[in-house]
């Protein structure tokens, strides 16, 4: 028996001194150096009592050491649970408790705030700072640099990624080794990645895009990653002439277009720009192509499935579409009420089936049964249509999910906090267009009779319980919320009413 994910992505590089990560200060970390560090971490997890199948929750900054924690978990058969670094202790508490994580790894600056979380859940609290230091790294230094890889199969769990429903209760999407492996193989093949590629990596690694797409593809192909802690326009521009590929969210590309240094000559040696996690405006497509001669490649994925479709690497990349199903992936458009497959060209619910589709939601069999059909199709909640040439168009969402800067935001979570504020009768949260983030959050409030709401105080109060990217950018007060004859709040009406709030005149 083997460990397919480790053997294919990591083990193939054992002993190789080829460059894997290049840092902003010029430091080069070879594939073998990276694997030896990961092996030390795997030993430490084992010494801490973490067994194959156990979960490790990680809320740490982006660093080579943080990336090595991922490899260590794969090698030791541990389920990797990355958490957004913006999550508050209240939010982290739920993820750790629900997952049953044995270890919570956090930045040293947050350890005091998270100690009560660890105590309440029985998790072991360790620290890892942005520079790779901390209690975890210190203990790992004494560990051997080789680790006997734990046997796993493609059906074994490799990662949990938490998503949320409109009820506000977060769901742990269970991703198997086979899910991750099949997806990176399909993408690397479709996008023609090789060991000669150098990837500009400015995405976070607690998210599917930066971790399971960008990193896994580079590992599979054996290429080099220019590894940035975060998006830095100056560094991107400085390094672009030495790179071949870049993956980003729409904000990356709008920022580049705003800078006169970003020219066709600068991008001359680039072969591929990929955008995802949020819709890219058609205007950005046009401006980018006019400036550089490159056409950005958009794709479509989600937490539960990784990537589903992609515009073609060779062929027409159509703005406003997300291309065709990846090899091995099936897409169909269905009637939301009956589940019946709709004729080509009609708008309906997007359903996905393939080796990329997750195993289900952790400890939520009823929710799994609702969204994952017996025949393997996952009901995405997105509305789409397939045009006459087979391109998939995303036209809306059945769920009220807001995607801002690539991050998922679920209105109910914010609404519950707003409703608890003094003087608030009820609230509705919607996403509206934003030129940089794709969408941003607007909260619509109805005040109790005779009350004048202090909107600044409300924003401040709820901000302590929410990651910054979830904060409403605007709060507005209405005498009442729009409703249909059945009493259901018409969020479509609110989105239409405030769609131009952040659109430049």
C-alpha positions as CSV (number, residue, x, y, z in Angstrom):
1,X,0.0,0.0,0.0
2,X,1.2,3.6,-0.7
3,X,0.2,7.1,0.0
4,X,-1.0,8.4,-3.4
5,X,-1.1,12.1,-2.7
6,X,2.2,12.2,-0.9
7,X,4.0,9.9,-3.4
8,X,2.8,11.8,-6.4
9,X,3.2,15.4,-5.2
10,X,5.9,15.3,-2.7
11,X,7.7,11.9,-2.7
12,X,8.8,12.2,-6.3
13,X,11.1,15.1,-5.2
14,X,12.9,13.2,-2.5
15,X,16.6,14.0,-2.6
16,X,16.3,16.6,-5.3
17,X,18.1,19.8,-4.9
18,X,16.0,21.5,-7.6
19,X,14.5,24.9,-6.5
20,X,11.0,24.7,-5.2
21,X,10.4,28.0,-3.3
22,X,12.0,31.3,-4.0
23,X,11.4,34.0,-1.4
24,X,11.4,37.8,-1.8
25,X,14.8,38.1,-0.2
26,X,16.3,35.7,-2.7
27,X,16.4,32.7,-0.4
28,X,15.9,29.4,-2.4
29,X,14.4,26.3,-0.7
30,X,15.0,23.1,-2.6
31,X,12.4,20.4,-2.9
32,X,14.5,18.2,-0.6
33,X,14.9,20.9,2.0
34,X,11.2,21.4,2.0
35,X,10.5,17.6,2.4
36,X,13.0,17.3,5.3
37,X,11.3,20.1,7.1
38,X,7.9,18.5,6.5
39,X,9.3,15.1,7.8
40,X,10.4,16.8,11.1
41,X,6.9,18.3,11.5
42,X,5.3,14.8,10.8
43,X,7.5,13.4,13.6
44,X,6.4,16.1,16.0
45,X,2.7,15.6,15.2
46,X,3.1,11.9,15.9
47,X,4.9,12.7,19.2
48,X,2.0,15.0,20.1
49,X,-0.3,12.0,19.8
50,X,-1.9,12.9,16.5
51,X,-2.8,9.7,14.6
52,X,-3.7,9.0,11.0
53,X,-7.2,10.3,10.4
54,X,-7.0,12.9,13.2
55,X,-7.5,16.6,12.3
56,X,-5.0,19.4,12.7
57,X,-6.4,22.9,12.6
58,X,-4.0,25.6,11.3
59,X,-4.4,29.4,11.6
60,X,-1.0,30.7,10.7
61,X,0.5,33.2,8.3
62,X,1.8,32.3,4.9
63,X,5.4,31.0,5.0
64,X,7.5,28.1,3.7
65,X,7.1,26.5,7.1
66,X,3.3,26.9,7.0
67,X,3.3,25.1,3.6
68,X,5.5,22.4,5.1
69,X,2.8,21.7,7.7
70,X,0.5,20.7,4.8
71,X,3.1,18.2,3.4
72,X,3.6,16.8,7.0
73,X,-0.1,16.2,7.4
74,X,-0.3,14.4,4.1
75,X,2.8,12.3,4.9
76,X,1.5,11.3,8.3
77,X,-2.0,10.6,7.2
78,X,-3.4,13.5,9.1
79,X,-6.5,15.5,7.9
80,X,-5.3,19.1,7.2
81,X,-7.7,21.9,8.3
82,X,-6.5,25.3,7.2
83,X,-8.3,28.3,8.6
84,X,-8.6,31.9,7.4
85,X,-6.1,34.0,9.3
86,X,-8.8,36.7,9.7
87,X,-11.2,34.4,11.7
88,X,-11.9,35.6,15.2
89,X,-11.5,33.3,18.3
90,X,-15.3,32.8,18.3
91,X,-15.2,31.5,14.8
92,X,-12.1,29.4,15.3
93,X,-13.7,27.8,18.4
94,X,-16.5,26.4,16.3
95,X,-14.2,24.9,13.7
96,X,-11.9,23.3,16.3
97,X,-14.8,21.9,18.3
98,X,-16.8,20.6,15.3
99,X,-13.8,19.0,13.7
100,X,-12.4,17.5,16.9
101,X,-9.0,18.8,16.0
102,X,-6.2,17.3,18.1
103,X,-3.8,20.2,17.5
104,X,-4.5,23.9,17.0
105,X,-1.5,25.7,15.4
106,X,-1.7,29.5,15.5
107,X,0.5,32.6,15.3
108,X,2.2,33.4,18.6
109,X,0.5,36.8,18.8
110,X,-2.9,35.0,18.9
111,X,-2.0,32.3,21.3
112,X,-3.4,34.1,24.4
113,X,-6.7,34.7,22.7
114,X,-6.9,31.1,21.5
115,X,-5.8,29.4,24.8
116,X,-9.5,29.3,26.0
117,X,-10.5,27.7,22.7
118,X,-7.9,25.0,23.1
119,X,-8.8,24.4,26.7
120,X,-12.5,24.1,26.0
121,X,-12.0,21.7,23.1
122,X,-9.1,19.6,24.5
123,X,-6.8,20.6,21.5
124,X,-3.1,21.0,22.0
125,X,-2.1,24.6,21.3
126,X,1.2,25.2,19.4
127,X,2.5,28.3,17.7
128,X,4.1,29.1,14.4
129,X,4.9,32.7,13.5
130,X,5.2,34.4,10.1
131,X,9.0,33.8,10.1
132,X,8.6,30.1,10.9
133,X,9.5,30.4,14.6
134,X,7.4,29.4,17.5
135,X,6.9,26.5,19.9
136,X,6.1,24.1,17.1
137,X,9.2,24.8,15.0
138,X,11.4,24.9,18.1
139,X,10.4,21.3,19.1
140,X,10.6,20.1,15.5
141,X,14.3,21.1,15.2
142,X,15.2,18.0,17.3
143,X,13.3,15.6,15.1
144,X,14.7,13.4,12.4
145,X,14.6,14.7,8.8
146,X,13.2,11.5,7.4
147,X,9.7,10.1,8.2
148,X,8.2,6.7,7.2
149,X,5.2,7.8,5.1
150,X,1.9,6.5,6.4
151,X,-0.1,4.2,4.1
152,X,-3.2,5.8,2.8
153,X,-5.6,5.2,-0.1
154,X,-7.3,7.6,-2.5
155,X,-10.5,7.3,-0.5
156,X,-8.9,8.4,2.8
157,X,-9.5,12.0,3.9
158,X,-6.7,14.5,3.2
159,X,-8.3,17.8,4.2
160,X,-11.3,19.6,5.7
161,X,-12.4,22.9,4.3
162,X,-15.2,24.7,6.1
163,X,-17.9,26.3,4.2
164,X,-21.2,27.7,5.4
165,X,-24.9,27.4,4.5
166,X,-27.5,30.2,4.6
167,X,-28.5,28.9,8.0
168,X,-25.2,30.2,9.2
169,X,-23.9,26.8,10.5
170,X,-20.5,26.0,9.0
171,X,-20.0,22.7,7.2
172,X,-16.8,20.7,7.0
173,X,-16.3,19.6,3.5
174,X,-14.4,16.3,3.5
175,X,-11.8,16.1,0.7
176,X,-10.1,12.9,0.0
177,X,-6.6,12.2,-1.4
178,X,-8.3,11.2,-4.7
179,X,-10.2,14.5,-4.9
180,X,-7.1,16.6,-4.6
181,X,-4.9,14.3,-6.8
182,X,-7.4,14.0,-9.6
183,X,-8.0,17.8,-9.7
184,X,-4.3,18.8,-9.9
185,X,-3.6,16.2,-12.5
186,X,-6.5,17.5,-14.7
187,X,-5.4,21.2,-14.2
188,X,-1.7,20.6,-14.8
189,X,-2.6,18.8,-18.0
190,X,-5.1,21.3,-19.3
191,X,-2.9,24.3,-18.5
192,X,0.3,22.5,-19.7
193,X,2.4,23.0,-16.6
194,X,6.0,21.7,-16.7
195,X,9.1,21.8,-14.6
196,X,10.2,24.9,-16.5
197,X,7.4,26.9,-15.1
198,X,7.9,29.6,-12.5
199,X,4.6,30.6,-10.7
200,X,4.0,33.9,-9.1
201,X,2.2,32.9,-5.9
202,X,0.6,35.8,-4.0
203,X,-2.6,33.9,-2.9
204,X,-3.3,32.8,0.7
205,X,-2.7,29.1,1.4
206,X,-5.8,28.6,3.6
207,X,-7.9,28.6,0.5
208,X,-8.5,26.1,-2.3
209,X,-7.1,28.4,-5.0
210,X,-3.7,29.1,-3.3
211,X,-3.2,25.7,-1.8
212,X,-4.9,22.9,-3.8
213,X,-4.6,24.6,-7.2
214,X,-1.5,26.7,-7.3
215,X,0.7,24.7,-4.9
216,X,-0.4,21.2,-5.9
217,X,0.0,21.9,-9.6
218,X,3.5,23.2,-9.2
219,X,4.5,20.2,-7.0
220,X,3.1,17.8,-9.6
221,X,4.9,19.5,-12.5
222,X,8.1,20.0,-10.5
223,X,8.3,23.8,-11.3
224,X,9.4,26.6,-9.1
225,X,7.2,29.0,-7.0
226,X,8.0,32.6,-6.3
227,X,6.4,32.6,-2.9
228,X,5.0,35.9,-1.6
229,X,3.5,36.4,1.9
230,X,0.7,38.4,0.2
231,X,0.0,40.4,-2.9
232,X,2.6,43.2,-3.3
233,X,2.3,45.2,-6.5
234,X,5.9,46.3,-6.5
235,X,7.2,42.8,-6.0
236,X,4.9,41.3,-8.6
237,X,6.1,43.9,-11.2
238,X,9.7,43.3,-10.2
239,X,9.5,39.5,-10.5
240,X,7.2,39.1,-13.5
241,X,10.1,39.1,-16.1
242,X,11.5,36.0,-14.5
243,X,8.1,34.1,-14.2
244,X,5.9,32.2,-16.6
245,X,2.6,31.9,-14.8
246,X,0.4,33.7,-12.3
247,X,-2.8,32.8,-10.5
248,X,-4.9,35.4,-8.8
249,X,-8.2,36.9,-7.9
250,X,-9.7,39.8,-9.9
251,X,-8.3,42.3,-7.5
252,X,-4.7,41.3,-8.6
253,X,-5.5,42.2,-12.2
254,X,-7.2,45.4,-11.6
255,X,-4.3,46.5,-9.4
256,X,-1.8,45.7,-12.2
257,X,-3.9,47.6,-14.8
258,X,-3.8,50.7,-12.5
259,X,0.0,50.8,-12.7
260,X,1.8,52.3,-15.7
261,X,4.7,50.0,-15.2
262,X,2.6,47.0,-16.1
263,X,3.3,46.8,-19.9
264,X,3.3,44.3,-22.7
265,X,7.1,44.1,-22.4
266,X,6.9,43.4,-18.7
267,X,4.6,40.4,-19.4
268,X,6.5,39.3,-22.5
269,X,7.8,36.0,-21.0
270,X,4.5,35.1,-19.2
271,X,2.5,32.3,-20.8
272,X,-0.6,32.2,-18.5
273,X,-2.6,34.4,-16.2
274,X,-5.4,32.5,-14.3
275,X,-8.2,34.2,-12.5
276,X,-10.8,32.7,-10.2
277,X,-12.5,32.8,-6.8
278,X,-14.7,35.7,-7.9
279,X,-16.2,36.9,-11.3
280,X,-13.8,38.9,-13.5
281,X,-15.5,41.9,-15.1
282,X,-15.6,41.9,-18.9
283,X,-14.0,45.3,-18.9
284,X,-11.0,43.9,-17.1
285,X,-10.7,41.2,-19.7
286,X,-10.6,43.8,-22.5
287,X,-8.2,46.2,-20.8
288,X,-5.8,43.4,-19.9
289,X,-5.7,42.0,-23.4
290,X,-5.3,45.5,-24.9
291,X,-2.4,46.2,-22.5
292,X,-0.5,42.9,-22.7
293,X,-1.8,40.8,-25.6
294,X,-2.7,38.1,-23.0
295,X,-6.2,36.9,-22.4
296,X,-6.8,36.0,-18.8
297,X,-8.0,32.4,-18.3
298,X,-11.1,32.1,-16.0
299,X,-12.1,28.8,-14.3
300,X,-14.9,27.7,-12.0
301,X,-14.5,25.9,-8.7
302,X,-15.8,25.7,-5.2
303,X,-14.8,24.4,-1.8
304,X,-16.6,21.1,-2.1
305,X,-15.3,20.2,-5.6
306,X,-12.0,22.1,-6.2
307,X,-12.0,23.1,-9.8
308,X,-14.8,22.0,-12.2
309,X,-14.4,23.9,-15.4
310,X,-11.8,26.0,-17.3
311,X,-11.6,28.1,-20.3
312,X,-9.3,26.5,-22.8
313,X,-5.5,27.0,-22.7
314,X,-5.5,26.7,-26.4
315,X,-8.6,28.0,-28.0
316,X,-11.0,30.9,-27.4
317,X,-11.2,32.2,-23.8
318,X,-14.6,33.8,-23.6
319,X,-15.1,36.7,-21.2
320,X,-18.2,36.1,-18.9
321,X,-17.8,32.3,-19.1
322,X,-15.9,29.7,-17.1
323,X,-15.2,27.4,-20.1
324,X,-15.7,23.6,-20.3
325,X,-15.7,20.7,-17.8
326,X,-12.3,19.5,-16.9
327,X,-11.3,15.9,-17.9
328,X,-13.4,13.4,-15.9
329,X,-15.8,16.1,-14.7
330,X,-19.5,16.1,-15.8
331,X,-21.6,19.2,-15.6
332,X,-25.4,19.4,-16.1
333,X,-28.0,22.1,-15.7
334,X,-31.2,21.1,-13.8
335,X,-34.5,22.4,-12.7
336,X,-34.1,23.5,-9.1
337,X,-37.5,22.1,-8.1
338,X,-37.6,18.8,-9.9
339,X,-33.9,18.0,-10.5
340,X,-34.7,17.2,-14.2
341,X,-31.9,18.0,-16.7
342,X,-32.7,21.1,-18.8
343,X,-32.1,21.5,-22.5
344,X,-28.9,23.3,-23.5
345,X,-29.2,27.0,-23.3
346,X,-31.7,27.1,-20.5
347,X,-30.8,28.6,-17.1
348,X,-30.9,26.3,-14.1
349,X,-29.0,24.8,-11.2
350,X,-25.4,23.7,-11.9
351,X,-24.7,20.1,-10.8
352,X,-21.2,18.5,-10.9
353,X,-20.0,14.9,-10.9
354,X,-16.5,13.6,-11.0
355,X,-13.5,12.4,-9.0
356,X,-13.0,16.0,-7.7
357,X,-16.3,16.0,-5.8
358,X,-16.0,15.8,-2.1
359,X,-17.0,12.9,0.1
360,X,-19.6,14.8,2.1
361,X,-20.0,17.1,5.1
362,X,-18.4,16.1,8.3
363,X,-21.0,14.7,10.8
364,X,-23.9,16.1,8.7
365,X,-25.4,13.2,6.9
366,X,-28.7,15.0,6.3
367,X,-27.0,18.0,4.7
368,X,-24.8,15.7,2.7
369,X,-27.9,13.8,1.4
370,X,-29.6,17.2,0.5
371,X,-26.7,18.4,-1.7
372,X,-25.0,15.2,-2.9
373,X,-27.2,13.0,-5.0
374,X,-26.9,9.2,-4.9
375,X,-25.7,9.1,-8.4
376,X,-22.7,11.3,-7.4
377,X,-23.9,14.7,-8.7
378,X,-23.3,17.6,-6.3
379,X,-26.0,20.4,-6.3
380,X,-23.8,23.5,-6.3
381,X,-26.5,26.1,-5.6
382,X,-25.1,28.1,-8.5
383,X,-27.3,29.0,-11.5
384,X,-25.9,28.7,-14.9
385,X,-26.4,27.9,-18.6
386,X,-24.4,26.1,-21.2
387,X,-24.3,28.0,-24.5
388,X,-24.5,26.6,-28.0
389,X,-20.7,26.1,-28.1
390,X,-20.6,24.3,-24.7
391,X,-19.2,27.2,-22.6
392,X,-20.6,27.4,-19.1
393,X,-22.0,30.7,-17.9
394,X,-22.5,31.5,-14.2
395,X,-25.6,33.7,-14.1
396,X,-26.4,33.8,-10.4
397,X,-26.8,31.8,-7.2
398,X,-29.7,30.1,-5.6
399,X,-28.0,30.5,-2.2
400,X,-27.3,34.0,-0.9
401,X,-23.6,33.4,-0.8
402,X,-21.5,36.5,-1.2
403,X,-18.0,36.1,-2.7
404,X,-15.8,39.1,-1.9
405,X,-12.1,39.1,-2.9
406,X,-12.3,35.3,-3.3
407,X,-13.7,34.7,0.2
408,X,-17.1,33.2,0.9
409,X,-19.4,35.3,3.1
410,X,-22.7,33.9,4.3
411,X,-25.3,36.6,5.0
412,X,-27.1,34.7,7.8
413,X,-24.1,34.9,10.1
414,X,-23.9,38.7,9.8
415,X,-27.7,39.0,10.0
416,X,-27.8,37.2,13.4
417,X,-25.3,39.7,14.8
418,X,-27.2,42.7,13.4
419,X,-30.5,41.5,14.7
420,X,-29.0,41.3,18.2
421,X,-28.0,45.0,18.2
422,X,-30.0,47.3,20.3
423,X,-32.8,49.0,18.4
424,X,-32.6,46.7,15.4
425,X,-35.9,45.1,14.5
426,X,-34.6,43.0,11.6
427,X,-31.9,43.0,8.9
428,X,-31.0,41.6,5.5
429,X,-27.5,41.3,4.2
430,X,-26.7,41.2,0.4
431,X,-23.7,41.3,-1.9
432,X,-23.4,44.2,-4.4
433,X,-20.9,44.7,-7.2
434,X,-17.5,46.1,-6.2
435,X,-14.8,47.0,-8.8
436,X,-11.9,45.4,-6.8
437,X,-13.5,42.6,-4.8
438,X,-16.2,41.4,-7.2
439,X,-18.8,41.8,-4.5
440,X,-18.9,43.5,-1.1
441,X,-21.3,43.4,1.9
442,X,-24.3,45.8,2.4
443,X,-26.5,45.5,5.5
444,X,-30.0,46.7,5.3
445,X,-31.6,47.4,8.7
446,X,-35.1,48.1,10.0
447,X,-35.2,50.0,13.3
448,X,-37.6,49.3,16.1
449,X,-40.4,51.9,16.4
450,X,-39.1,55.3,17.6
451,X,-35.4,54.3,17.6
452,X,-32.7,56.1,15.7
453,X,-29.9,53.7,14.9
454,X,-26.2,54.6,15.5
455,X,-24.8,52.8,12.4
456,X,-21.1,53.5,13.3
457,X,-21.7,51.9,16.7
458,X,-23.4,48.9,15.2
459,X,-20.5,48.4,12.7
460,X,-18.0,48.6,15.5
461,X,-19.9,46.1,17.7
462,X,-20.4,43.4,15.2
463,X,-16.8,43.8,13.9
464,X,-15.4,42.2,17.0
465,X,-17.1,38.9,16.1
466,X,-16.4,38.9,12.4
467,X,-13.3,38.5,10.2
468,X,-12.6,41.9,8.5
469,X,-13.6,40.6,5.0
470,X,-17.1,40.0,6.4
471,X,-17.6,43.5,7.7
472,X,-20.5,45.4,6.0
473,X,-19.0,48.1,3.8
474,X,-22.3,50.0,4.1
475,X,-25.3,49.9,6.5
476,X,-28.5,51.5,5.4
477,X,-31.9,51.9,7.1
478,X,-35.3,51.2,5.5
479,X,-38.7,51.6,7.0
480,X,-39.4,47.9,6.1
481,X,-37.8,45.1,4.1
482,X,-39.3,44.2,0.7
483,X,-41.3,41.0,0.8
484,X,-43.3,38.8,-1.5
485,X,-46.8,37.6,-0.8
486,X,-45.5,34.7,1.2
487,X,-43.5,37.0,3.5
488,X,-40.1,36.1,2.1
489,X,-37.6,38.9,2.0
490,X,-36.8,39.8,-1.6
491,X,-33.0,40.1,-1.6
492,X,-33.0,40.4,-5.3
493,X,-34.8,43.7,-4.9
494,X,-32.2,44.9,-2.4
495,X,-29.3,43.9,-4.6
496,X,-30.9,45.8,-7.5
497,X,-31.5,48.8,-5.3
498,X,-27.9,49.1,-4.1
499,X,-26.0,47.6,-7.1
500,X,-24.4,51.0,-8.0
501,X,-23.2,51.9,-4.5
502,X,-19.6,51.1,-5.2
503,X,-19.5,51.4,-9.0
504,X,-17.4,54.3,-10.2
505,X,-19.5,57.1,-11.8
